[in-house]
Structure formats: C-alpha cells, structure tokens
Amino acid sequence: LCGLDLTEGGINDRFSLLAMADLGTQVTVRVYSSRRDWSEATVQIPAGLGAFRPFELPFDEFMAWRGSGGADFTRIGAVSLTFAGGESLDVGIRHFAVVPEPGTWLAGLGLLGAAAGIARRRQAPPRA
C-alpha cells in the first residue's frame, strides 16, 4: 500500500466489514506500517449463512505488537485478514473498507442540507 493514509487526513477512524460465516469464526485484521510495526484487532462473526452482518473495528481498538507503538494508520504498508477455523469454514465478505465515525456522516449531511437551503433561497424569484 506504499504508506497509504487510511485516515485520509483524520476523516476515517475505523474499518467497516460486512460478513457472514457458516460455523462462526474470529477475524483478525492486522495493519502494518513496517515489518516491525504492526497492530491487530479481532472481531467475532457468529455462525449463520443467509444474511451478511455489519461489523466495525475502530482504529483505537487495535493493539500494538512489536516495534515502537504499533502501526501508524497514516502510513500503512499492508493489511491482512486471518480467519480462525479449519478447511470446512465458509466465510463471505461483501464489504471491507475504511470509513469515518458515524457522527461525521450526520454532520456532513446537515451541512449539505443547510447549503442546499441557502442556494434555494438565493434562486427564488422576487415576490411582487
């Protein structure tokens, strides 16, 4: 990933995962800044096929391993996902992405609505 900024300047603060597993499993997401500096977090996916379920992994819940302080989410070289389970495990992933905190979306929608209202007032014809 060549030093990718997963936070996009501080906007994103978590991974979003949409997944399902037939037997249930633990998914470990490992984020590397270098060979020596990495962090990981784990999420439990309950058993059940048929419906993808949403999961979130906030960056501040990742535990540092090796090196000095773990991964730097503004300078990522690699991301890996590891699933606990045997060869009979079936896992489906529909979505895996970095996203902003949910409140950020609401604030952005509010600003967009305010801007649209102002633009609409400016375009309204004068009343006689």
C-alpha positions in Angstrom: 0.0 0.0 0.0 3.1 2.2 -0.1 2.5 4.3 3.0 -1.3 4.8 2.5 -3.0 7.2 4.9 -6.1 5.1 6.0 -7.4 8.1 8.0 -7.5 10.3 4.9 -6.2 13.3 6.9 -8.1 12.4 10.0 -11.6 11.7 8.4 -11.6 7.9 8.7 -11.3 6.2 12.1 -12.4 2.6 11.6 -12.8 -0.4 9.3 -16.2 -1.5 8.2 -16.8 -5.1 7.5 -19.9 -6.8 6.1 -19.5 -10.6 6.6 -21.1 -14.0 7.4 -19.7 -17.4 8.3 -21.3 -20.8 8.4 -19.6 -22.0 11.6 -18.8 -18.7 13.2 -15.2 -17.5 13.4 -12.9 -14.9 14.6 -11.5 -12.5 12.1 -8.2 -10.9 12.9 -7.3 -7.7 11.0 -3.6 -6.9 11.1 -2.3 -3.5 9.9 1.4 -3.0 9.1 3.4 0.2 8.9 6.5 -1.8 8.5 7.8 -5.3 9.1 8.4 -4.5 12.7 5.5 -2.1 13.4 2.0 -3.5 13.3 -1.3 -3.7 15.2 -4.2 -6.0 15.2 -7.8 -6.3 16.3 -10.2 -9.2 16.3 -14.0 -9.4 15.7 -16.2 -12.4 16.3 -18.5 -13.4 13.4 -21.4 -15.6 14.7 -22.5 -18.7 12.9 -25.2 -18.3 10.3 -25.4 -18.1 6.5 -28.0 -16.2 4.6 -27.5 -12.6 5.9 -24.4 -10.5 5.9 -23.9 -8.7 9.2 -22.1 -5.4 9.8 -19.0 -5.1 12.0 -16.8 -2.2 12.8 -13.2 -2.1 14.1 -12.3 1.4 15.3 -8.6 2.2 14.8 -8.2 3.0 18.5 -9.2 -0.6 19.5 -6.1 -2.1 17.6 -3.4 -3.5 19.9 0.2 -2.7 19.1 2.6 -5.6 18.6 6.3 -5.5 18.2 8.2 -2.3 17.3 7.6 1.1 18.7 3.9 1.7 19.3 2.4 -0.4 16.6 1.0 0.6 13.3 0.8 4.2 12.2 -2.6 4.4 10.4 -1.4 7.4 8.4 1.4 5.3 6.9 0.2 1.8 6.1 2.1 -0.7 4.0 -0.2 -3.7 4.3 -3.5 -5.0 5.7 -4.2 -8.7 6.3 -7.3 -10.6 7.4 -7.0 -14.0 9.1 -9.9 -16.3 9.8 -9.8 -18.8 12.7 -11.2 -22.2 11.6 -10.5 -25.2 9.6 -10.8 -26.1 6.0 -14.6 -26.6 6.4 -15.2 -23.0 7.3 -17.1 -21.0 4.7 -16.9 -17.2 5.0 -18.4 -14.5 2.9 -17.2 -10.9 2.8 -19.3 -8.4 0.9 -17.6 -5.2 2.1 -14.3 -4.2 3.7 -13.4 -0.5 3.8 -12.2 2.3 6.0 -14.9 4.7 7.0 -15.4 7.8 9.1 -17.1 7.9 12.5 -20.9 7.7 12.1 -21.4 11.2 13.6 -19.2 12.6 10.8 -21.7 11.4 8.2 -24.6 13.1 10.0 -22.7 16.4 10.4 -21.8 16.3 6.7 -25.5 15.6 5.7 -26.6 18.5 7.9 -24.1 20.9 6.3 -25.2 19.7 2.8 -28.8 20.3 3.7 -28.1 23.8 5.0 -26.1 24.7 1.8 -29.0 23.4 -0.3 -31.5 25.6 1.6 -29.3 28.7 1.2 -28.9 28.0 -2.5 -32.7 27.6 -2.9 -33.4 30.9 -1.2 -30.9 32.7 -3.5 -32.5 31.3 -6.6 -36.1 32.1 -5.6 -37.7 34.8 -7.8 -38.5 38.1 -6.0 -42.1 38.4 -4.8 -44.3 41.2 -6.2 
